[in-house]
Amino acid sequence: MTAGILEAGRVTTQLDENGIATISFFHPTHNSLPGAILTELAQTITAVGQQPETSVMVLRSEGKRTFCAGASFEELQRIETMEQGMEFFMGFAKVINACRVSPKIIIGRVQGKAVGGGVGLAAATDYCFASIEAAVKLSELAIGIGPFVVGPIIERKMGVAAFTQMALDATTFRTAAWAQEKGLYAEVLANEAALDTAVQSFARKLAACSPHALQELKKVTWQGTENWEALLSERACISSKLLIANTQGVTSPLAVTLNK
């Protein structure tokens, strides 16, 4: 196992005897992710995907209640310039693009709530499992910006209508069953034990498949996203401009989105 310790959070990787590489991330604030961890996560996905001993990848977070609460609000509060804003909003873009161009199939494991960029992470995987607790919300509009960077990946997975519903109704969680119906989750399991069993069973099944066939299938399923390096950068620019214009009066998305 390898691990990087970053700003009280971490990214870890474990490779088993079947070639299943599990990449985990953690942050004590509801798995909200600062830029340093997002960069580490993107670099890890890229590096592990290039390793010949890797057959398939699993992307997951630690903890039980929240899969990912999005980008770090503490960093959001410190942004004063467009350059800082661009760097901040490109955090999830880096991870999305790393998933997109990885030659290996990535399985998502979503054990709890996914908010904002967390929904984008789930959508960036090739096949995503979730627990019944894995409700979803795009909270960005409630703090004066919008889910611009994660928009393309969510639209690709769930469709424009579902993305629009979440983006405009920024204060409402939608259930895991709703997210499965819209295509974000392939399967929803009753509890975490069943979730882990399903993820590992599917990962072992894929690990036994032809690696060349999996790689070609991944290329086919991601056709049409070749311009996303530029597209996500453009979207990050939109978010940064809005943030700079609306810095005064920003309230914590965590307070809005994670309270029961």
C-alpha positions as CSV (number, residue, x, y, z in Angstrom):
1,M,0.0,0.0,0.0
2,T,1.1,3.5,-0.7
3,A,-0.2,6.7,0.8
4,G,0.2,10.5,0.5
5,I,-0.7,12.6,3.6
6,L,-2.0,16.0,2.5
7,E,-3.6,18.8,4.5
8,A,-5.0,16.4,7.1
9,G,-6.3,14.1,4.3
10,R,-4.8,11.3,2.4
11,V,-4.9,9.3,-0.8
12,T,-4.0,5.6,-0.6
13,T,-3.6,2.8,-3.1
14,Q,-3.7,-0.9,-2.7
15,L,-3.1,-3.6,-5.4
16,D,-4.3,-7.1,-4.8
17,E,-3.3,-10.4,-6.3
18,N,-6.0,-10.1,-9.0
19,G,-4.6,-6.8,-10.3
20,I,-7.5,-4.8,-8.7
21,A,-6.1,-1.4,-7.7
22,T,-8.2,0.3,-5.0
23,I,-7.6,4.1,-4.8
24,S,-9.1,5.6,-1.6
25,F,-9.3,9.3,-0.5
26,F,-10.1,10.8,2.8
27,H,-10.6,14.2,4.5
28,P,-12.0,14.8,8.0
29,T,-14.4,17.4,6.7
30,H,-17.0,15.2,5.1
31,N,-14.4,14.1,2.5
32,S,-14.4,17.5,1.1
33,L,-11.2,17.8,-1.0
34,P,-8.6,20.6,-1.0
35,G,-6.7,21.2,-4.2
36,A,-3.6,19.4,-3.0
37,I,-5.6,16.2,-2.5
38,L,-7.4,16.5,-5.8
39,T,-4.0,16.9,-7.5
40,E,-2.7,13.9,-5.7
41,L,-5.8,11.9,-6.6
42,A,-5.5,12.8,-10.3
43,Q,-1.8,11.9,-10.3
44,T,-2.5,8.6,-8.6
45,I,-5.3,7.6,-11.0
46,T,-3.0,8.4,-13.9
47,A,0.0,6.5,-12.5
48,V,-1.9,3.4,-11.4
49,G,-3.8,3.3,-14.7
50,Q,-0.4,3.1,-16.5
51,Q,0.9,0.2,-14.4
52,P,0.9,-3.1,-16.4
53,E,0.0,-5.0,-13.2
54,T,-3.2,-3.1,-12.9
55,S,-6.2,-4.9,-14.4
56,V,-9.0,-2.7,-13.1
57,M,-9.3,0.2,-10.7
58,V,-11.8,0.9,-7.8
59,L,-12.3,4.5,-6.7
60,R,-13.7,5.0,-3.2
61,S,-13.5,7.2,-0.1
62,E,-13.1,6.3,3.5
63,G,-15.8,6.8,6.2
64,K,-19.5,5.9,6.1
65,R,-21.8,9.0,5.9
66,T,-20.4,10.9,3.0
67,F,-18.6,9.8,-0.2
68,C,-17.5,13.3,-1.0
69,A,-18.8,16.8,-0.1
70,G,-17.1,18.4,-3.0
71,A,-14.2,20.9,-3.1
72,S,-12.9,22.4,0.1
73,F,-14.9,25.4,1.4
74,E,-11.9,26.5,3.4
75,E,-10.0,27.0,0.2
76,L,-13.0,28.6,-1.5
77,Q,-13.0,31.3,1.2
78,R,-9.3,32.2,0.6
79,I,-9.7,32.9,-3.1
80,E,-9.0,36.5,-4.1
81,T,-7.9,36.4,-7.7
82,M,-8.9,34.9,-11.0
83,E,-5.7,32.8,-11.1
84,Q,-6.5,31.4,-7.6
85,G,-10.0,30.7,-8.7
86,M,-8.9,28.9,-11.8
87,E,-6.6,26.7,-9.9
88,F,-9.3,25.9,-7.3
89,F,-12.0,25.0,-9.8
90,M,-9.6,22.9,-12.0
91,G,-9.2,20.5,-9.1
92,F,-12.1,18.2,-10.0
93,A,-11.4,18.8,-13.7
94,K,-8.0,17.2,-13.2
95,V,-9.6,14.1,-11.6
96,I,-12.3,13.9,-14.3
97,N,-9.8,14.1,-17.1
98,A,-7.5,11.5,-15.3
99,C,-10.5,9.1,-15.2
100,R,-11.5,9.9,-18.8
101,V,-8.1,9.2,-20.4
102,S,-7.1,6.3,-18.1
103,P,-6.7,3.1,-20.2
104,K,-8.1,1.0,-17.3
105,I,-11.8,0.6,-16.4
106,I,-12.6,2.5,-13.1
107,I,-15.3,1.1,-10.8
108,G,-16.9,3.6,-8.4
109,R,-17.9,2.7,-4.8
110,V,-20.2,5.4,-3.3
111,Q,-21.1,4.5,0.3
112,G,-22.7,7.8,1.3
113,K,-23.8,11.3,0.2
114,A,-22.3,12.8,-2.9
115,V,-22.4,16.6,-3.1
116,G,-21.2,18.9,-5.9
117,G,-17.9,17.6,-7.1
118,G,-18.6,14.3,-5.4
119,V,-21.4,13.7,-7.9
120,G,-18.8,14.5,-10.6
121,L,-16.4,11.9,-9.2
122,A,-19.1,9.2,-9.3
123,A,-20.0,10.2,-12.8
124,A,-16.4,10.0,-13.9
125,T,-16.2,6.3,-13.1
126,D,-17.0,3.7,-15.8
127,Y,-19.4,1.6,-13.7
128,C,-20.6,2.9,-10.3
129,F,-22.0,1.0,-7.3
130,A,-23.7,2.8,-4.5
131,S,-25.4,2.1,-1.1
132,I,-28.9,3.1,-0.4
133,E,-27.4,6.0,1.6
134,A,-25.8,7.6,-1.4
135,A,-28.1,10.5,-2.0
136,V,-26.9,13.2,-4.4
137,K,-27.0,17.0,-4.6
138,L,-25.5,19.8,-6.7
139,S,-25.3,22.6,-4.2
140,E,-23.3,25.2,-6.1
141,L,-26.1,27.5,-7.1
142,A,-27.0,28.0,-3.4
143,I,-23.6,29.7,-2.9
144,G,-23.8,31.9,-6.0
145,I,-21.9,29.9,-8.5
146,G,-22.9,26.7,-10.4
147,P,-21.8,23.2,-11.2
148,F,-20.0,24.2,-14.4
149,V,-16.9,22.0,-14.2
150,V,-18.8,18.8,-13.3
151,G,-21.6,19.6,-15.6
152,P,-20.3,17.8,-18.7
153,I,-19.5,14.6,-16.9
154,I,-22.9,14.5,-15.2
155,E,-24.7,15.4,-18.4
156,R,-22.9,12.6,-20.1
157,K,-23.8,10.0,-17.5
158,M,-27.3,11.2,-16.5
159,G,-28.6,13.4,-19.3
160,V,-29.3,17.1,-19.5
161,A,-32.7,16.9,-17.8
162,A,-31.4,15.2,-14.7
163,F,-28.4,17.5,-14.5
164,T,-30.7,20.6,-14.9
165,Q,-33.0,19.4,-12.1
166,M,-30.1,19.0,-9.7
167,A,-28.4,22.2,-10.7
168,L,-31.5,24.4,-10.3
169,D,-32.9,22.7,-7.2
170,A,-29.6,23.1,-5.3
171,T,-30.9,22.6,-1.8
172,T,-32.6,19.2,-2.3
173,F,-31.0,15.7,-1.9
174,R,-32.2,13.1,-4.4
175,T,-32.2,9.5,-3.4
176,A,-29.8,6.8,-4.6
177,A,-32.7,5.1,-6.3
178,W,-33.4,8.3,-8.3
179,A,-29.7,8.5,-9.2
180,Q,-29.8,4.9,-10.3
181,E,-32.9,5.5,-12.4
182,K,-31.1,8.4,-14.1
183,G,-28.0,6.3,-14.9
184,L,-25.4,7.6,-12.3
185,Y,-25.4,4.4,-10.4
186,A,-25.5,1.0,-12.1
187,E,-26.5,-0.8,-8.9
188,V,-27.7,0.3,-5.5
189,L,-27.1,-2.0,-2.5
190,A,-28.9,-2.2,0.8
191,N,-25.9,-1.7,3.0
192,E,-22.1,-1.2,3.0
193,A,-21.3,-4.9,3.3
194,A,-23.4,-5.7,0.3
195,L,-21.8,-2.8,-1.5
196,D,-18.3,-4.1,-0.9
197,T,-19.3,-7.6,-2.0
198,A,-20.8,-6.3,-5.3
199,V,-17.8,-4.1,-6.0
200,Q,-15.2,-6.9,-5.4
201,S,-17.2,-9.5,-7.3
202,F,-17.5,-7.2,-10.4
203,A,-13.9,-6.1,-10.2
204,R,-12.7,-9.7,-10.2
205,K,-15.0,-10.5,-13.1
206,L,-13.5,-7.6,-15.1
207,A,-9.9,-8.5,-14.0
208,A,-10.4,-11.9,-15.7
209,C,-11.4,-10.3,-19.0
210,S,-9.1,-9.5,-21.9
211,P,-7.2,-6.3,-21.0
212,H,-7.0,-5.3,-24.6
213,A,-10.7,-5.7,-25.1
214,L,-11.4,-3.6,-21.9
215,Q,-9.0,-0.9,-23.1
216,E,-10.7,-0.7,-26.5
217,L,-14.1,-0.7,-24.9
218,K,-13.1,2.2,-22.7
219,K,-12.0,4.2,-25.7
220,V,-15.3,3.6,-27.4
221,T,-17.4,4.6,-24.4
222,W,-15.5,7.9,-24.0
223,Q,-15.6,9.0,-27.6
224,G,-16.7,12.6,-28.0
225,T,-14.9,13.9,-25.0
226,E,-11.6,14.6,-26.7
227,N,-12.1,18.4,-26.2
228,W,-12.6,18.2,-22.5
229,E,-9.2,19.6,-21.5
230,A,-10.3,22.9,-23.0
231,L,-14.0,22.6,-22.1
232,L,-13.4,22.0,-18.4
233,S,-10.9,24.9,-18.3
234,E,-13.6,27.1,-19.9
235,R,-16.1,26.0,-17.3
236,A,-13.6,26.7,-14.5
237,C,-13.2,30.2,-15.8
238,I,-16.9,30.8,-15.6
239,S,-17.0,29.6,-11.9
240,S,-13.9,31.7,-11.1
241,K,-15.5,34.9,-12.5
242,L,-18.7,34.3,-10.6
243,L,-16.9,33.7,-7.4
244,I,-14.7,36.8,-7.6
245,A,-17.9,38.8,-8.4
246,N,-19.7,37.3,-5.5
247,T,-17.1,36.9,-2.9
248,Q,-18.9,38.9,-0.3
249,G,-21.7,37.0,1.4
250,V,-20.6,33.5,0.5
251,T,-22.0,30.9,3.0
252,S,-20.6,27.5,3.7
253,P,-22.0,24.8,1.3
254,L,-21.3,22.2,4.0
255,A,-23.7,23.9,6.4
256,V,-26.3,24.0,3.7
257,T,-25.8,20.6,2.2
258,L,-24.8,18.2,4.9
259,N,-27.1,19.1,7.8
260,K,-29.9,16.6,8.4
